[in-house]
Amino acid sequence: MDRQNLTLLTDLYELTMMQGYFKNKDQNETVIFDAFYRNNPCDGGFAIMAGLEQLIRYIKELHFEQEDIDYLAGLGIFEPDFLAYLKDFRFTGDIYAIPEGTVVFPREPLVKVIAPIMQAQLVETAILNIINHQSLIATKAARVCYAAQGDGVMEFGLRRAQGPDAGTYGARAAVIGGCVGTSNVLCGQLFDVPVKGTHAHSWIMSFPDEYTAFKTYAQMYPSACILLVDTYDTLKSGVPNAIRVFREMREAGVSLTYYGIRLDSGDLAYLSKEARKMLDEAGFSDAVISASNDLDEFLIQSLKDQGTKITSWGVGTHLITSKDCPSFGGVYKLAAIMGADGKFIPKIKLSENTEKVTNPGNKTVYRIYDKESGKIRADLICLVDEVYDEKEQLMLFDPAEPWKKTMLAGGSYTLREIMTPIFKNGECCYTSPKVMDIRAYCQEEQNTLWDETRRLVNPHRVHVDLSSKLYDTKIMLLDQMSQ
């Protein structure tokens, strides 16, 4: 995890293609690649962009150490002149991206790389690895937090994550998506996010009895006293012993600032209701009832529908692994090649599957908002030289079924370009916000979604349209390819 130079974090074919370009093409031929995804994770209505800070770090550190070159030489497939070229390799191109925490939709470029072809090819694997993983976990976290309806959700899946990197960067992404904190102390240190936690069943079991375990813990952590009450019997032992400790603390003049119980097994809806009655009758109506135990957005939503009294949620395995949807599906496709005249020649990838046909050219993305409500009407992918006037009417159409059209009246909508420059001529020109600031921005972003898009099952799909100019370019290329 502490190795900053991840240059060899790539698929072998990126390097073999680089050598092919080195031998057979102009090394400085400038191209455009787009990184995008085709379907929302978890059959949802949106995704959350995440991972840009780590992408920036990767690009800044991109270079081949002598040990890397020695390793590649030992493979026996790379020639000496190509390996010599790698000694001075650096990224010198441009990168544009949608900022972290932004709500995003299928087929729009999340990252755009404009660079010499060898450089643009090499960075493919790492960009997808970084963006796919963190965007997936941030999206899953947004869904879990939406189901919690404003309750605090803590990420604590480190022990179930697929390794230290996934656990730490996944926790970062989960906080971006809406979690109030993480149990991962390394994540807290690296990214300045809140770390939270209680104690395990082993703490209870290591003492002569449950009451002594609770009392000892409460004396040590009076301002963060959440007691795990299901080690033996939740309602007959755990909750009564917790109440006894809370009462003794109050009588001793100890201020109970953040305290309560945690449920980790059993019928969480029933147990939380009964525990709430017991706590309220004892005069502890402000005590927190938190819960864990293989939670996900659907179980949380079900518990909410059952009138649970849980107000704080600890979500582990299902969040940190996005268990029901373990991959994001982002891809990286060539969109244009610069011609001898300095202008980009659009390129398109055909496929038997319509959804795999790419959008050509040098593109950007505009977000269209309803002016009155501030909610997202649609996203518009267009060519970078296109200009729009919010005072003019705007025609939108479905690129798959272009006869389906919507006319937006001038003055009824606002536009925002959501791609921003990250690198120019190999130099970073963007400063990543702090994670908690990204989290706040992400909350604002999600509030621009209609409720119908945020629902967990069968959400409304936000339209991602093409401009007329981009659509015509695409059709022209398709016609040329079919001749």
Backbone hydrogen bonds, N-H to C=O, Kabsch-Sander energy under -0.5 kcal/mol:
donor,donor_aa,acceptor,acceptor_aa,energy
4,Q,2,D,-0.7
6,L,4,Q,-1.1
9,L,6,L,-2.3
10,T,8,L,-2.3
14,E,11,D,-1.7
15,L,11,D,-0.8
15,L,12,L,-0.7
16,T,12,L,-2.2
17,M,13,Y,-2.1
18,M,14,E,-1.9
19,Q,15,L,-2.2
20,G,16,T,-1.8
21,Y,17,M,-2.8
22,F,18,M,-2.7
23,K,19,Q,-2.0
24,N,20,G,-1.9
25,K,21,Y,-2.7
27,Q,25,K,-0.5
29,E,26,D,-1.9
31,V,115,A,-2.5
32,I,336,A,-2.5
33,F,113,V,-2.3
34,D,333,K,-2.7
35,A,111,V,-3.0
36,F,34,D,-0.5
36,F,331,V,-2.1
38,R,329,G,-0.5
43,D,40,N,-1.1
44,G,41,P,-2.1
47,A,104,V,-2.0
48,I,135,S,-0.6
49,M,102,T,-2.5
55,L,51,G,-1.9
56,I,52,L,-2.5
57,R,53,E,-1.8
58,Y,54,Q,-2.2
59,I,55,L,-2.4
60,K,56,I,-2.5
61,E,57,R,-1.7
62,L,59,I,-1.2
63,H,61,E,-0.7
64,F,86,L,-0.6
65,E,63,H,-0.6
69,I,65,E,-2.2
70,D,66,Q,-2.6
71,Y,67,E,-1.9
72,L,68,D,-2.5
73,A,69,I,-2.6
74,G,70,D,-1.7
75,L,71,Y,-0.6
75,L,72,L,-1.1
76,G,73,A,-1.3
77,I,72,L,-0.5
83,L,79,E,-2.2
84,A,80,P,-2.3
85,Y,81,D,-1.7
86,L,82,F,-1.6
87,K,83,L,-0.7
87,K,84,A,-0.9
88,D,85,Y,-1.1
89,F,86,L,-1.5
92,T,90,R,-0.5
94,D,114,I,-3.5
95,I,423,F,-1.8
96,Y,112,K,-2.6
97,A,420,T,-2.3
98,I,110,L,-2.3
101,G,49,M,-3.5
102,T,99,P,-1.5
104,V,47,A,-2.7
107,R,37,Y,-3.6
108,E,105,F,-1.2
110,L,35,A,-3.2
111,V,35,A,-1.4
112,K,96,Y,-3.2
113,V,33,F,-2.6
114,I,94,D,-3.0
114,I,112,K,-0.5
115,A,31,V,-1.7
115,A,113,V,-0.5
117,I,29,E,-2.5
118,M,27,Q,-0.6
119,Q,116,P,-0.7
120,A,116,P,-2.6
121,Q,117,I,-2.0
122,L,118,M,-1.8
123,V,119,Q,-1.6
124,E,121,Q,-1.2
127,I,123,V,-2.3
128,L,124,E,-2.4
129,N,125,T,-2.7
130,I,126,A,-2.7
131,I,127,I,-2.7
132,N,128,L,-2.5
133,H,129,N,-1.4
134,Q,130,I,-1.9
135,S,131,I,-2.3
136,L,132,N,-1.8
137,I,133,H,-2.1
138,A,134,Q,-2.5
139,T,135,S,-2.0
140,K,136,L,-2.4
141,A,137,I,-2.6
142,A,138,A,-2.0
143,R,139,T,-1.8
144,V,140,K,-2.4
145,C,141,A,-2.9
146,Y,142,A,-1.9
147,A,143,R,-2.1
148,A,144,V,-1.5
149,Q,146,Y,-1.2
150,G,145,C,-0.8
151,D,148,A,-1.6
152,G,311,T,-1.0
154,M,313,W,-3.3
155,E,181,G,-2.5
156,F,315,V,-2.0
160,R,157,G,-1.9
161,A,157,G,-0.9
161,A,158,L,-1.0
163,G,161,A,-2.1
167,G,163,G,-2.3
168,T,164,P,-2.5
169,Y,165,D,-2.9
170,G,165,D,-0.6
170,G,166,A,-1.3
171,A,167,G,-1.2
172,R,168,T,-1.8
173,A,169,Y,-2.2
174,A,170,G,-2.4
175,V,171,A,-2.0
176,I,172,R,-2.0
177,G,173,A,-2.3
178,G,174,A,-0.7
178,G,175,V,-1.0
179,C,174,A,-2.3
180,V,153,V,-2.5
181,G,153,V,-0.7
182,T,194,P,-2.1
183,S,155,E,-2.0
185,V,183,S,-0.8
188,G,184,N,-1.9
189,Q,185,V,-2.3
190,L,186,L,-2.8
191,F,187,C,-2.4
192,D,188,G,-1.3
196,K,182,T,-1.9
203,W,200,A,-0.9
204,I,200,A,-1.0
205,M,201,H,-2.5
206,S,202,S,-1.5
207,F,204,I,-1.5
213,A,209,D,-1.7
214,F,210,E,-2.6
215,K,211,Y,-2.8
216,T,212,T,-2.4
217,Y,213,A,-2.1
218,A,214,F,-2.8
219,Q,215,K,-2.1
220,M,216,T,-1.4
221,Y,217,Y,-2.4
224,A,221,Y,-1.4
225,C,258,Y,-2.2
226,I,224,A,-1.0
227,L,225,C,-0.6
227,L,260,G,-2.5
229,V,227,L,-0.6
229,V,262,R,-1.9
237,S,233,D,-2.1
238,G,233,D,-3.0
239,V,234,T,-3.1
241,N,237,S,-2.4
242,A,238,G,-2.0
243,I,239,V,-2.7
244,R,240,P,-2.3
245,V,241,N,-2.0
246,F,242,A,-2.7
247,R,243,I,-2.6
248,E,244,R,-2.2
249,M,245,V,-2.3
250,R,246,F,-2.2
251,E,247,R,-2.7
252,A,248,E,-1.6
253,G,250,R,-1.6
254,V,249,M,-2.7
257,T,222,P,-0.5
257,T,255,S,-1.1
260,G,225,C,-2.2
261,I,288,V,-2.7
262,R,227,L,-2.4
263,L,290,S,-2.5
268,L,266,G,-1.2
271,L,267,D,-3.0
272,S,268,L,-2.0
273,K,269,A,-1.7
274,E,270,Y,-2.4
275,A,271,L,-2.8
276,R,272,S,-2.1
277,K,273,K,-1.9
278,M,274,E,-2.1
279,L,275,A,-2.7
280,D,276,R,-2.6
281,E,277,K,-2.6
282,A,278,M,-1.3
283,G,280,D,-1.5
284,F,279,L,-3.1
287,A,284,F,-1.5
288,V,259,Y,-2.9
290,S,261,I,-3.0
290,S,288,V,-0.6
291,A,312,S,-1.8
292,S,263,L,-2.2
300,I,296,D,-2.4
301,Q,297,E,-2.3
302,S,298,F,-2.2
303,L,299,L,-2.7
304,K,300,I,-2.5
305,D,301,Q,-2.2
306,Q,302,S,-1.3
307,G,304,K,-1.6
308,T,303,L,-2.2
311,T,289,I,-2.5
312,S,289,I,-1.1
313,W,152,G,-2.8
314,G,291,A,-3.0
315,V,154,M,-2.8
315,V,313,W,-0.6
319,L,316,G,-1.1
320,I,316,G,-2.6
321,T,317,T,-1.8
322,S,319,L,-0.6
323,K,318,H,-0.8
325,C,322,S,-1.9
331,V,36,F,-3.6
333,K,34,D,-2.6
335,A,32,I,-3.4
336,A,32,I,-1.2
337,I,345,I,-2.0
338,M,30,T,-3.1
339,G,343,K,-3.4
342,G,339,G,-1.8
345,I,337,I,-3.5
347,K,335,A,-2.8
350,L,348,I,-0.5
354,T,352,E,-0.7
356,K,353,N,-1.9
357,V,354,T,-1.6
358,T,349,K,-1.5
361,G,335,A,-2.8
363,K,361,G,-0.8
364,T,382,C,-2.4
366,Y,380,L,-2.8
367,R,416,R,-3.1
368,I,378,A,-2.8
369,Y,367,R,-0.6
369,Y,414,T,-2.6
370,D,375,K,-3.3
371,K,369,Y,-0.5
371,K,412,S,-2.2
374,G,370,D,-2.8
376,I,448,T,-2.7
377,R,368,I,-3.4
378,A,368,I,-1.4
379,D,463,H,-2.5
380,L,366,Y,-3.1
381,I,465,D,-3.2
382,C,364,T,-2.1
382,C,380,L,-0.5
384,V,362,N,-2.2
386,E,383,L,-2.0
390,E,388,Y,-0.5
392,E,389,D,-2.1
394,L,408,L,-2.5
396,L,394,L,-0.5
396,L,406,T,-3.2
398,D,401,E,-0.6
398,D,404,K,-2.0
404,K,401,E,-2.5
405,K,403,W,-0.9
406,T,396,L,-2.9
408,L,394,L,-3.1
408,L,406,T,-0.6
409,A,407,M,-0.5
411,G,390,E,-2.6
412,S,409,A,-2.1
414,T,369,Y,-1.8
416,R,367,R,-1.6
418,I,365,V,-2.3
419,M,365,V,-0.6
420,T,97,A,-2.6
422,I,95,I,-3.4
423,F,95,I,-1.8
424,K,427,E,-2.7
426,G,93,G,-2.9
427,E,424,K,-2.1
429,C,422,I,-2.9
430,Y,422,I,-0.6
432,S,430,Y,-0.6
438,I,434,K,-2.4
439,R,435,V,-2.6
440,A,436,M,-1.8
441,Y,437,D,-2.2
442,C,438,I,-2.7
443,Q,439,R,-2.0
444,E,440,A,-1.8
445,E,441,Y,-2.5
446,Q,442,C,-2.4
447,N,443,Q,-1.4
448,T,445,E,-1.6
449,L,446,Q,-1.5
453,T,450,W,-1.4
454,R,450,W,-1.2
455,R,451,D,-1.3
460,H,452,E,-2.4
462,V,45,G,-0.6
463,H,377,R,-0.5
465,D,379,D,-3.0
465,D,463,H,-0.6
466,L,397,F,-0.5
467,S,381,I,-2.2
471,Y,467,S,-2.9
472,D,468,S,-2.7
473,T,469,K,-1.9
474,K,470,L,-2.3
475,I,471,Y,-2.6
476,M,472,D,-2.4
477,L,473,T,-2.1
478,L,474,K,-2.4
479,D,475,I,-2.6
480,Q,476,M,-2.2
481,M,477,L,-2.4
482,S,478,L,-1.4
483,Q,479,D,-0.6
483,Q,480,Q,-0.9
